[in-house]
Amino acid sequence: MHFVKTVQYISDFKLLLSFEDSSTRLVNLANYLDGEIFEPLKDLTYFQTVRVHPELDTIVWDNGADISPDFLYDIGVPTTQPTSVG
């Protein structure tokens, strides 16, 4: 099982995540925001309020939405260089 250590908003629905295995992955959640709990996340201003929950070890939003860290790891594109915001 993987654990999200840090999250950084990049652009649109893209996040840069670091994991417990020291990997960094770029995740695009644009195609995964289905369902009532994820509807508010389609507002980019709200989407940007993402944070890592220290007890759940994954990303969360204030409305209770969270996403499995293993899922995020699987859909993420490995990257070794910081991604610029924008």
N, C-alpha and C positions, 0 to 999 in steps of 0.2 A: 504494500500500500504506500502511496506517495503522500507527501505533505507539502502544501504551499507555504513558503517562507516569506515571500514578498510579492507585492503586486504594484505595477505601475501602469497607469492609463497611457496609451500611445495615441490612438486616433480612432474615430468611428467606434466600432465595437471590438477593438483590438486592445489586448492587455499583454504586458510583458510580465511573466511569472518566473520566480526562482523556486526551486524545489529542494528538498532535503538531500538529494544526491548531488547537489551543486550544479545541476543543469539549469539552463535558462531557456524558456520556451515562449514563443509568440503565439498567442491564442486569439483567434477571431471568433467571437460568439454570435455574429450576425445571424447565422442560420440556426441557432439553437435557443432562441428566446421565445419558445412556444409555451402556451399555458398561462393560466390566470396569474400565477405568482411571478412570472417573468414579464408580463405585459408592461409594468411600470419601467422596466429596464430599457425599453425601446426609446425612451426619452433620454437622449445622450447626456443631458445635465444630470439626471438621476443615475444613469449608468456609471458616471464618473465618481460617484460616491462609494464605489467598491472599496473594500478593505479586507484584510486577512483577520479572521477570527482566531485568537490564540488557542482556544480550546478545541475548535473544530478542525483547525489546520487546513482551512480552505478559504476561498473568497466568499464574502457575504454582502448583503445590502440590508438596509434598515427595515425593509418590508418582510424580512424573513427568508428571502431567496438566498439559496446557496447552491453551489455546483460541486459535484464530486471531484476531489483532487485527482483521482485516477483517470476520470474522463478528461479533465483539463490536460493532464499529462499526455494522454493518448492523442488528442486532437491538436496539441501544440506542435509548432514547428521549432525544432532545436535551433538555437542561435548562440553564437559565442561572442558577438559584439553587441554593445548597447544599441538600442533602437532609438532614434531621435523622435521626439514628440512632434506631431504635426501631420 
